[in-house]
Amino acid sequence: MDHSSSIITQVTRDEEENATCPARGRREGKGGSSKKPRSRGIFHSLFCCLCHKETEPPPVNNNAPLLVEENGTLSKVPAKPLLPQIKSKDAGKICVVIDLDETLVHSSFKVYVLKRPHVDEFLKRMGELFECVLFTASLSKYADPVSDLLDKWGAFRSRLFRESCVFHRGNYVKDLSRLGRDLNKVIIIDNSPASYVFHPDNAVPVASWFDDMADTELLDLIPFFERLSKVDDIYDILKQQRTAS
């Protein structure tokens, strides 16, 4: 798999854009916002939203989970589930929450989004077996267009972004209890343990990926998930997987 076939999109910028919006290598949770002329197009907006993380305050989360904070206070109970009612075609299926950056793709300071090797096969098969949900701590104005280009098969039934995360002890956490699905039928695939700190027993960890075009982790996971799709309770299988690892 060569670099040219794995680049989702690439854009060029003039010197002024380089000065005003220096793109960086993204890690999960980086993002920002600034106004840009409409004529510069979607991909200029796509990548410039990665800038100015330091100046962006944490989002206001009006649907925080029921958690005991360090000062002993309780945060608010979520008003409604993050996901819509499950579709009939997905009834009985396990819900698999899939991270974006450094799990499926890597966004480079050179201003391109590089696909992880075998991501196409992985997403296609996962969409056939599970109710797949994209859940990223990135901003929607970056992650939504990338997902449009990445997900050719409609594997993602829903997409959740930074505003759906819980800002907890300096990290954007993906609280699986807020999805509106039975937790014994929910799995999260993520490269960042901080993202699933509330539900580590539901996680299938993956190594962070940046540019290793010989990587086969997604391809190697397909047989495991094919077996997992047939179980009624995910916890025993995931525990066995962690023990074997």
C-alpha positions in Angstrom: 0.0 0.0 0.0 1.7 3.2 -1.1 1.3 6.7 0.3 -0.5 8.1 -2.8 -3.3 5.5 -2.6 -3.8 6.1 1.2 -4.1 9.9 1.1 -7.7 10.9 1.6 -7.1 14.5 0.5 -4.3 16.9 0.1 -4.3 20.7 -0.1 -1.7 23.4 -0.7 -1.4 26.7 1.1 0.3 29.9 0.3 2.8 31.7 2.6 0.1 33.8 4.2 -1.9 30.7 5.1 1.2 29.1 6.5 1.8 32.1 8.7 -1.8 32.4 9.9 -2.7 28.7 10.3 0.3 26.5 10.9 -1.1 23.0 10.8 0.3 20.5 13.2 0.3 16.7 13.5 -3.0 16.0 15.2 -3.4 14.0 18.3 -6.9 13.0 19.5 -8.7 16.1 20.9 -6.8 18.9 19.0 -8.9 21.5 17.3 -10.0 25.1 17.1 -11.9 27.5 15.0 -11.4 30.6 12.9 -13.3 32.4 10.2 -12.1 31.9 6.6 -13.3 33.2 3.3 -15.8 30.9 1.7 -13.8 30.8 -1.6 -10.9 28.9 0.0 -13.0 25.8 0.0 -13.8 23.0 2.4 -10.4 21.5 2.8 -8.8 24.8 3.9 -11.5 24.9 6.6 -11.0 21.2 7.3 -7.3 21.6 8.3 -7.3 25.1 9.7 -9.7 23.9 12.3 -6.7 22.0 13.8 -5.1 25.3 14.9 -5.1 27.3 18.1 -5.9 24.5 20.5 -4.3 26.4 23.3 -6.8 29.3 23.1 -10.0 27.2 23.0 -11.8 26.6 26.3 -13.3 23.3 27.1 -16.8 22.9 25.7 -19.8 23.4 28.0 -21.3 19.9 28.5 -25.0 20.3 29.4 -25.4 16.5 29.5 -22.6 15.5 31.8 -22.7 12.0 33.3 -23.4 11.1 36.8 -19.9 11.2 38.3 -18.5 12.0 41.7 -16.0 14.8 41.1 -12.8 15.3 43.2 -14.6 17.9 45.3 -17.4 15.5 46.1 -20.1 17.1 44.0 -22.3 15.2 41.5 -22.5 16.2 37.9 -25.8 16.2 36.1 -27.6 13.1 34.8 -27.8 13.0 30.9 -31.1 14.3 29.6 -31.2 11.8 26.6 -29.1 9.2 24.9 -26.4 10.3 22.5 -27.5 7.8 19.9 -30.9 7.6 18.2 -33.1 4.5 18.5 -31.4 1.5 17.0 -32.5 0.7 13.4 -34.3 -2.5 12.6 -31.4 -3.7 10.4 -29.1 -3.4 13.4 -31.4 -5.0 16.0 -29.5 -7.4 18.2 -26.1 -6.3 16.9 -23.3 -5.2 19.1 -22.6 -1.5 19.0 -18.9 -0.8 18.1 -17.6 2.7 18.8 -14.6 3.6 16.6 -12.1 6.4 17.1 -10.8 8.4 14.2 -7.4 10.0 14.6 -4.4 7.7 15.1 -6.8 4.8 15.0 -8.1 5.0 11.4 -6.2 7.9 10.0 -3.4 10.4 10.8 -3.6 14.1 10.0 -0.2 15.5 9.1 1.4 18.9 9.5 2.1 18.6 5.8 -1.7 19.0 5.4 -3.0 15.7 4.3 -5.0 12.9 6.0 -3.3 9.6 5.6 -5.4 6.4 5.8 -4.1 3.6 8.0 -3.3 0.5 6.0 -6.3 -1.9 5.5 -8.8 0.7 6.8 -11.1 0.1 3.8 -11.4 -3.6 4.4 -11.8 -3.1 8.1 -14.6 -0.5 7.9 -16.5 -2.5 5.2 -16.5 -5.6 7.2 -17.3 -3.9 10.5 -20.3 -2.2 8.9 -21.6 -5.6 7.8 -21.3 -7.1 11.3 -22.1 -4.3 13.8 -23.8 -1.1 14.5 -20.8 1.1 14.0 -20.5 4.6 15.5 -17.7 7.1 14.9 -16.8 8.8 18.2 -14.0 11.3 18.1 -12.8 14.0 20.4 -12.1 16.1 17.3 -14.3 19.0 16.2 -17.1 18.1 13.7 -15.9 20.6 11.1 -12.7 18.5 10.7 -14.0 15.0 11.4 -17.2 15.1 9.5 -15.7 15.8 6.1 -12.9 13.3 6.7 -15.5 10.7 7.6 -17.4 11.5 4.4 -14.3 10.7 2.4 -13.2 7.7 4.5 -16.5 5.8 4.9 -17.4 4.7 1.4 -19.8 2.0 2.6 -21.9 3.9 5.2 -20.4 1.8 8.0 -21.0 4.5 10.5 -24.6 4.6 11.5 -24.0 7.7 13.7 -21.1 10.2 14.3 -20.3 11.7 17.6 -17.8 14.6 18.1 -16.1 16.6 20.8 -19.3 18.1 22.2 -20.5 14.6 23.0 -17.4 13.9 25.2 -17.1 14.5 28.9 -14.2 16.9 29.8 -12.8 15.0 32.8 -9.5 15.7 34.5 -8.1 17.4 31.4 -9.2 14.8 28.9 -12.1 14.4 26.5 -13.6 11.1 27.7 -16.1 9.0 25.7 -18.7 7.9 28.2 -20.3 4.8 26.8 -23.1 4.8 29.4 -24.6 7.9 27.6 -25.0 6.1 24.2 -28.4 4.5 25.0 -27.2 1.0 24.4 -26.7 -2.0 26.8 -23.1 -1.8 28.0 -22.7 -5.6 27.6 -23.2 -5.1 23.9 -20.9 -2.0 23.5 -17.2 -2.1 22.4 -14.9 0.9 21.9 -11.9 0.7 19.6 -9.4 3.5 20.5 -5.7 4.2 20.6 -6.0 6.4 23.7 -6.8 4.8 27.1 -7.9 8.2 28.4 -10.8 8.1 26.0 -12.3 5.0 27.6 -11.2 5.5 31.2 -14.8 5.1 32.4 -15.3 1.7 30.7 -11.9 0.0 30.2 -13.6 -3.5 30.2 -15.4 -2.5 27.0 -12.2 -1.5 25.1 -10.3 -3.1 22.3 -7.1 -1.0 22.4 -5.1 -0.4 19.3 -1.6 1.0 18.8 -1.4 4.7 17.8 -0.7 4.9 14.1 1.1 7.7 12.2 2.8 6.6 9.0 3.9 3.0 9.1 2.6 1.7 5.8 3.5 -1.9 6.8 1.0 -1.8 9.7 -1.5 -4.7 9.7 -3.4 -4.1 13.0 -6.8 -3.4 11.4 -6.5 -6.3 9.1 -5.5 -8.6 12.0 -8.5 -7.5 14.0 -11.1 -8.6 11.4 -11.2 -12.3 12.3 -11.4 -11.4 16.0 -14.4 -9.2 15.4 -16.1 -11.7 13.2 -16.1 -14.1 16.2 -17.1 -11.4 18.6 -20.1 -10.4 16.5 -21.8 -13.7 17.4 -21.6 -13.5 21.2 -24.4 -12.3 23.6 -22.1 -10.7 26.2 -18.8 -9.1 25.2 -17.1 -9.0 28.6 -15.8 -12.6 28.8 -14.4 -12.5 25.3 -12.7 -9.1 25.8 -11.2 -10.3 29.1 -9.8 -13.4 27.4 -8.3 -11.1 24.7 -6.7 -8.9 27.3 -5.3 -11.9 29.1 -3.9 -13.4 25.9 -2.2 -10.0 25.1 
